[in-house]
Amino acid sequence: MSAGDPEEPHVLIIGAGIIGTILAHSLRANNIPFTLYERDAHISSRGQGWGISFHWALPTLLTLLPRHLHPLLHQSAIYPGPADVGITCVDARTLERRYNIPPQRRLNVRREQLRRLLLAELPVRWGKRVVSVHKDSESRVRAVFSDGSSACGTFLVGADGAGSMVRSLLLPDPKAGRLMQLPVRGVGFSLELPRWRVEPLLKAGGVIWMAVCEGGTYLWFSVLETPATPEGEFTVQMQLSWLWKSCGDDVPVGNEKRVQMVKRRVRGFAAELRDAIGCLTQDTVVAELRLADWSRCEWSNLGDRVALVGDAAHAMTMFRGEAANHGVADVMALVEGLKKVRAGQMEMGEMLATYEKDVRDRCKPAVLASRQACLDAHRLENVREGSPLLTRGLVTGKERTARL
């Protein structure tokens, strides 16, 4: 097909997470037909999920989403926003401030609440786990699902997360699509705490902050829910991680053992923080966090018919809070490209080459910076100026980045 000979795309979106749903809404706003597929059996299959932060890509997100959906962002916001919020790094043993990351315009949202709100207006084919993707003809691509059904479109987008099956299917060796485990282990949990327990933690660093400690232990703290009354309870989210040196540092199997392990690892923390974490009970779900990434950022597009977005294209750790922002930037670049293809202003191959270069140039440094931030967070001597742990925004090349 040549430029000037417009192609009307029908997009198969594999994955109804945050980035997949943002893509679907943007395609709909631009009158580009799509079908959205999700491996989960229904919307309630996932747990609570974590909070996510939109910052440097927030203006792009507002451009992508139709205006009538903007209130949904505020409905799922952890605090009224957008707001200029900095992040404090404290000493876990004393809660004394070590560094302040300058304020940045950001909107922190509850991931699963936002997902539910965005999905409310979208038709989804649930229970569709992709097992094969292949080119059906010169201008068609087919996805085959585990239930034996299949779907055909002009274009397919893998938005199926860090462990993307679509990604593994696009590589000559499926092993090349596997995530690389970093030498760090971690868990996450949420607690409902009374105001008197939370106030010292808010005083330490506000609604979101990080704590570092000798011995390679790191904590991320954020508020998920604020009480409506003075007597109400806060819901806070904490993520605890530590350097892995031997199998004894693995996350134990079984929730009771995980609760015990968390309490053991925070014994040296400041009393206010240690006692708050001590509110963990055997009924508190302590989830393992897989701290891994995928820095290759390259895949086969099956003859100009497939793209990856979000974590499927560039899985990274959460230590710089950038993953969702890069996913939003992916969606903008891809939708703008598809609009040009439909208008006959660009060939599909040219569009994809441009898109893939953008992803590589933008995201590969971001994955490596997030990797280095993860490693620095667990080596106290590296928590200093110049570490990507203490900077935010797009990677400029000034941050130290690591390759393992």
C-alpha positions, 0 to 999 in steps of 0.5 A, a space after each residue: 500500500 502506498 501513501 495516498 492509498 488510505 487503509 482503514 485499520 481495525 485494531 486488535 488490542 490484547 490486554 485491558 489494563 490501564 494502557 490498553 484501556 487508554 489506547 481503546 478510548 483514544 482509538 474510539 475518540 478518533 473513530 478507529 475501529 478496535 476490539 479489546 481482549 483480556 485474559 482475565 475471566 472478568 473485571 474482578 479477577 485482579 486484586 486491589 492493585 497499587 497506586 500509580 503516578 502520572 507526571 511528565 506524561 499527564 498533559 499527554 494523557 489528558 489529550 488522549 482521553 476524551 474530555 468527558 472522561 477527565 473526571 474519572 481521573 479525579 475520581 480515582 485520585 488519591 488526593 485532589 490534583 493534579 498537584 505539585 508533589 515532591 518526594 522525600 527520601 528519609 532514613 528508615 532508622 530515624 525518619 530524618 530527611 536525607 534528600 528531597 526530590 523537587 516537586 513535580 506536577 503529578 496525579 497519583 491514582 488508584 490503579 484498579 479503581 481507574 481501570 474499572 472506571 475506564 472499562 465501564 464504557 468499553 466492550 471487552 472480550 473477557 477470558 481471551 488468553 492469546 496463544 498465537 499471533 500470525 499474519 493471516 494475509 498481506 494486510 491481516 493479522 490473526 490472534 488465536 486464543 486458548 479457548 480455540 477462538 480467533 480474531 482477525 484485524 488489520 493491526 494488533 497491539 500487545 498491551 498485555 503487561 510485563 509478562 507479555 505473551 504477545 512479546 514472547 510470540 514475536 521473538 525468534 526465541 521466546 526465552 528472549 522475551 523473558 524478564 530479567 530478575 534483578 538481585 532484589 526481592 520485595 513484597 507489598 501490602 496495604 494497611 488501614 491505620 488510625 490517624 494517630 499512627 499515620 500522622 508521624 509518617 505524614 510528618 516524615 515525608 508527606 503522602 508519598 516518600 521512600 526510606 533507605 537503610 543500612 543493610 540493603 533494605 528499602 521502603 516505599 510509603 504512600 497514602 491510598 485513602 484518606 478518611 472522611 472524618 477525624 475518626 476514620 482510618 487511612 489506607 496506606 500502601 507500603 512496598 518493602 524490598 531488600 538485596 538478594 544474596 542467597 536463597 535465604 533472601 527469597 520471599 517465603 511461601 505462605 502469607 503467615 511466613 511473609 508477615 513474620 518476615 516483614 516484621 523481622 526485616 523492619 526491626 531496625 526501623 524508627 519506632 513510629 514506622 516499625 509499630 505501624 508495620 507491626 499492625 500487619 496481621 495474618 489476614 493482611 495480604 502480603 504480595 510478592 513483587 517481582 523486581 525484573 525488567 526487559 531492556 531489549 525494546 525490540 521485536 518482530 512486527 510480523 510484516 508491519 502488522 503488530 506493535 507493543 505498548 506499555 510494559 509489554 514493550 519496556 518492562 521496568 521496575 517501579 523505582 522511578 515511577 515512570 512505567 505508566 508515563 512511557 505507556 501513555 507516550 507509546 499510545 500517543 505515538 501509535 495513535 497519531 501514526 495510525 491516523 496518518 496511515 488511515 489518511 494515506 499520509 504514511 505507509 504502515 511500515 514507515 509508521 511502525 519504523 518511526 514508532 519502534 525507533 521512538 520506543 527504543 530511543 525513549 524507553 531503553 534508557 528509561 529501563 536502565 535508569 530504573 534498574 540502576 535506581 532499584 540497585 541504588 535503593 538497596 546500597 546506601 552508599 549509592 543513595 546520593 546526588 546523580 542517582 536515578 533514584 533521586 531524579 524524576 522525568 525523562 532520562 537525559 543521559 546524566 543519570 547513571 545507568 546499569 547493565 547486569 
